[in-house]
Amino acid sequence: MPRTNFRVRQRLQVRRSGIHGRGVYAREFIPAGTRLIEYRGERIPNEEGDRRYPWEEGVPHHTFLFMLDDDTVIDGARKGNIARWINHSCDPNCESITEDGHIYIDAIRDIEPGEEITFDYHLVTAERHTAKVKARYPCSCGAPNCRGTLLGKKR
């Protein structure tokens, strides 16, 4: 696994978030196009992710799983880094990029010091996106264009 120096400790910090629980914040100005951090954690089969984080009726779904490909997810809760605390936003300042078997978080616009780092999770589910399904994945980003759910648009 390549160890690229992203100056994480100088650029980013974890603290309480107004979006959800903890969040990652910029310590300094970050220009658009900057690669901030790699999403790290234990690489496991999708089935193991489902076993570790089963769906419970009436409980909003929350995990640190990030889909790498059709067969593998990264569990940021195990062997992960601060990238696991980056929250979702429907109006994000970053995006996730998958390259050579790694997931990176890149700035898509300039980010000011003190601003929370966010990306659109675009969660995927095979189910129809009914109101009940969307309620399992609630969004609280507060963006004017908030979809109300972490689910991405069905194609």
N, C-alpha and C positions, 0 to 999 in steps of 0.2 A: 504494500500500500504506500503510495507516494506521500511524503511528509512535506507539503508545501507550507512555507511560513506566510500566514495571512495576517500577522501582527494582531492576532485575536485579542490578546490581553490589553493591548494599547487602544484598540478600536472599539471593543464591545464589552458590555457588562450586563449581568443579570440582576434584575430587581423586580419589585412588585409591578404588575401591569394593570391598567384600567380595562384592558380587553379580556384577559383571563389569567388568573393566578400569577405566575411569573412571566416575565418577558425579557427580551434582549434589546438593549439600547445602545445607540452610538455614543461613544465617548468623544469623538472628534468628527469633523466634516468628512463625509465619504462621498466621493464623486461617482456619478452614474458610470456603470461598466466595471466597477471594482468587484473582484471576487472576495467575499467576506470570510467564508468558512466552509469547511466540508461537513456534511451531516454524517456523523460517525455513530457506530453502535454495532451490536452483534448481528451478523448476517444469518438469517434463518429462513427456512421454507415458509411459504404463505400459510400452510396448514398449521405450523407451529405457532405462528402469530395468532391464528384463530383460536388455538388451544389456550394460549397465554391470556388472551383478552376476549373472552366470550361475551356475546351480546346478552345483556340482561334487560328484560322488558321494563320500561319506565325509567331507565337510567340513561342519561345522555352518554354517548359513546366517547371515550377518551383513551388514547394510547399515544405512545411515542413511536409508532410504526410508520415507516416511510417506504413506499413501494419502489424497489429498484428495477425490477423487471417482472415478467409474468410469473416467475417461480420464486422470487426472493424478495424479502422485506428486510429493512434495517431496523432493529429495535434499539432506539436511542436510550431507552431506560437501562440497558445493559451495555457497559463499555462505551457509553455515549459521551458527548461533549455538550457545550452550552447551546449548540444549534437546536437541541431538543426543546428548548424554551422559546423558540421563535414562534410567535402567534400568527394565526391566520388573519387576513384582512381581505375584504372584497375590493379594496382600493390600495393594493400593496406598493411598497417601495423596493421590493426585491422579487426575484423569481428563483425557482429551483432549476438546476441544469444537471442532467445526467450525462456524464462523460467517462468513457473507459471504465465502467463498473463503479463509479463514484458519483455521489450527489453533492453538488456545490450550491451555495446560495450567493447570487450575484445581485448587486444593486442595479435597478432599472431606471433610477432617477437619483439626483443628488439627495443626500440624507444629512440633515442638520444635527449637530451635537444635541444629545438629549432625546432625540426622536426614537420611537420604538421601531425596531426592525420587524417587518412583516412580509409574508408572501401568501398568495392564494393557494390553499391546500388542494383545491379541485378534487376532493375525495370522490371515489368511484364506488358505486354499488350496483349490483346486477338488478336489484329491485326497481320497480317503477317509482319515480320520485313523487309519491303521494305526500300529503300534508303530514301524515303519521311518520313516514320514513324521514322526511326533512326535519321533523321535531327531534329525532334521535341525534342529529348533527347540528345543533343550534349555533348560530353565529352571533357574536356580541361585539363585532368590530366597531360599530357606530358610524361607519362610512355612509355618506349620503346615498350611495348606490348599493348598499348592503342587500344581499340576496336573502338574508335571514337563515342561511344554512351554509355549512362547510362543503356541501356537495357541489361538484362541478356541474355544468350544464350537460345534459344527455345529448349525444350526437345523433 
